[in-house]
């Protein structure tokens, strides 16, 4: 059978509708009303009257000729489940059904909706209940941040309808589901669960309602009710457009926005350079302008006059280090203004032109190791050397919800709706920057459409929104479009890493020497090789990191900053050493690696049939190979974290000034408190995403679980104990805490019944105390403590390489994680699979490209900047080892960064096993594979 909701079908339907719309409009301008949209004169513009059935309700609308269907759905109809993700039909977040066919509404002219049937995610469901696909997405946890979920759900319902009509309750294959949803992207990496959800929905598993989905807010996300910053609408809200530098390096001699301000509907403009005159990258903000709508704001930007003095630019590390290269930051005062792309504090380091560093703080026994390497190179010592240079590309965060901010001054309070990973820290930073009291600033983030490190700091969209709301006195919204997001939304720096691994004659590891150079654009902070310090910990290390400054947009912290480039080099070097020594690569790691978490995982990995029965020396066009790699990550805690529980006649509310970026914070809080009280998690009200709640952790550094679980448990235990005491004092019932209430000789007094009659509400506060045995590093720096544990992970990938076309395809993968107690197993598995998916995408596809002469972005859309889709990741299994970590406050540590470190080298090692070609450069593109393969 043919299932039409595919990427090609999606675009074909959209373009077909567009063409029909244009023909219909032309006919209507010269013909009669009735068959096409009616034209209504409106000043210089022309409005069209259209009639459309929206979610079974007839609506009469007036639209402009260039309005998109998405604009009308969101702005006129107020249906905000469909999201603007890319603006060019590549991501699927905006998908709606038009006459039952999934359609990219960002490309569809609104006039094409005339006399059509439009169904959005809000209109799905049956007799007041949810559609089976929605239930399946909830039950299978086929979502994380949720920003893309509406588009997936809408397209999947169309596939479900056609599949059930043709095949009944037969389960579709993974390939059929992937083909049907190929026009959709999930940046969080919920791919595996999405495929499973659609398969099981089509097989009839979810014809009944789902009682208790694992994710607390799942229903809001599958129905389009979850509110993101881009969904916030306030009365008289102004839209902002930002004028950006077209040059990578220039001096601004003059800026004149008087003609722009004279345009009708323009409310104000602000200088985004804050008095500076030097531009250091293409895309840098110059002027932000607010107007009554986005169309007016963008048009007014064309009236801003800027005079530039264009200066020589250095793009890429080779150009930046060439003799006589232009220096990005020529003076010390300018260097102090460079932003930080790491998660840690910047330490003083030397500068030499565009070279900053080296950072060598975590080397140990380096002189001894240097002597050993020198002897091995000279042949005066006996042993083995493995040496290589590895290059990794610049990777964009490109969260599907763009950087966005809505700011409004009201009653001397600045309220900021912000897509952020840190509501509390953002509020404090805003207060500090604008000289306000912390009580005057409130930051809100009800739902956040991904962050991955790129939304952890105060970004230019906040500056533009706050300055313009202060100037105009009206609410102001700033939201980057996809090209802006790919330009300035954040990147992982490109790295070049030289690694030398030395062993003695028997194969004992003498040490690891590594030097990394990072291109973070105009940002600094590289500590990539630091991650090698925690691997193979008994061996000597000689580690050095350098920043190479270039005229490119500044990088930002990105999930496990510095880690993937370091592990891509290190874990391939270990694999190469195993080949040279003639030792099984898992056996060699077991011999060299003292980490107790990974010891358990190596034993698990060795028993996998996929490892025991791995192919050896395949020939022919399609060759399979299996590769492994290991990883470790530090354990971070934000000790200031607190959780508050309020209980009274209306129920129990759990709150903290943290946020959910898809990691499942709400579910975590609900699970912990519910377990202590013995109630259903859904019976609790979870309130986060508000800086006015008690202090909570930012979502970064894998700190959330480790920080809030002990605090939530403490608050719940205090409430439980207080309720038992009140039962005795107010009801004269003496008993003990039990599941769901107070157990006493006469039975069980439920908590709800006790709270209904208690005269005063109860408030308890939980805090994050020190771990047993204290922290690894006693000082708490920047609000962050380093714990004494190092979490471990191992990955096995089976790939297939097409030796004719050079294409590498992931067939399946296995992931072992040693991070202690898993609080929410389903969500933890999702977190692992999401990080692995991002890592596959990094290894095989993603690559931000700039014009090497001008510095202008070349990969400006999600068709040019390739992200892994459902068909690119293969089947995956996750295994958790929960032993150890007993002294950690939560009994376990974070996962988000640990599991994204080593999939790339595991894939590269698998490619080597299949072809004899060792990839030393990411992404592993077909041309590189073909050029590097050993002839057969």
VENHU-V546222 format. One line per field, one symbol per residue. psi: psi as a letter, one per 40 degrees, with the letter a starting at -180 (. if undefined). burial: + if it has 9 or more other C-alpha atoms within 8 Angstrom, else -. A space follows every 50 residues. Layout:
psi->???
burial->???
//
This chain:
psi->ihhdgidddddddddddddddddddddddeaiiddihhhhhgbdihihhi hihhfehhhhihiidehiddddddddefhedhihddeffededehihhfe hhhhedehiddeehfihhhideeiihfeaiiddddddddefficdededd ddddddddddddddddebfihiidddddddfeeiihddffdddddddddd ddeedfeiihdgidhdeddddeeeehhideehhihfhiihihhiheidhi hhdhhheddddeihehdiiiheefeiehheiheihdhhhhididdddddd deehhhhihhiiihhiddddeiheihhdgdiddddeehiheieiihihii igbehhaihedfihfddddddddddddeeeihaihhiihhhiihhhdfid hihihhihhhfehhhhhhgiegdddddddddddefiideehhhhgdihfi dfdefeihidddddddddddddeiihhhhiiddddddeeiihiiihhhhh hhiadeehhdihhhhhhhgfbeiifhfdeddedeifdeiihghhhihhhi giihiihhhgheddddddddedddddddddefihddddddddhehddddd ddddddehddddfiihfiiadhhiihiiiiiiiihiigeehihihhhade ahhhiigaiheeefddddddddddddefihdeeihhhafheeiihiiigi ffedddddddddddddddddddddddddddefhhaihiheahhidebhhi ddddddehdiihhihiihiiiheaidhdihhfehihieihiiiiihhhih hhedeehhhhdiihhhhgfahhdgdddddddddddddddddddddihhhi hedeeihdgeieddhhihadeeeiiiihhhheiafdehdeeiiiddddee deddddddddddddeehhhehiigiddddddeihi.
burial->--+-+++-+++-+++-++-+++-++-+++------++++------+++++ +++++-------+++-++++++++----+++++++++-++++++++++-+ ++++++++++++++-+++++++-++----+++++++++++++++++++++ ++++++++++-+++---+---+-+--++++++++++++++++++++++++ ++++-+--++--++++-+-+++++++-++--+----+++++++++-++++ +++-+-+-+++----++++++++-----++++++++++++++++-+++-+ +-++-+-+----+++++-+++---+--++----++--+-+++-------- ---+++++++--+-++--++-++-++------++++++++++++++++++ +++++++++---++++++++++++-+++++++---+---+++++++++++ ++++++-+--++++++++++--++++++++++++++++++++++++++++ ++++--+-+++++++++++++++++++++++++++++-++++++++++++ +++++++++++++++++++++++++++++---+-++-+++-++++-++++ ++-+++----+--+-------++++++++++++++++++++++++++++- ++++++++++++++++++++++++-++++-+--++++++++-++++++++ +++++++++++++++++++++-++-+++------+-++++++++----++ +--+++-+--+-++++++-++--++----+---++++--+++++++++++ +++--+++++++++++++++++-+--++++++++++++++++++++++-+ +--+++++++++--+++++++-++-+-+-+++--+--+++++++++++++ +++++++++++++++++++-++++++-+++-++---
//
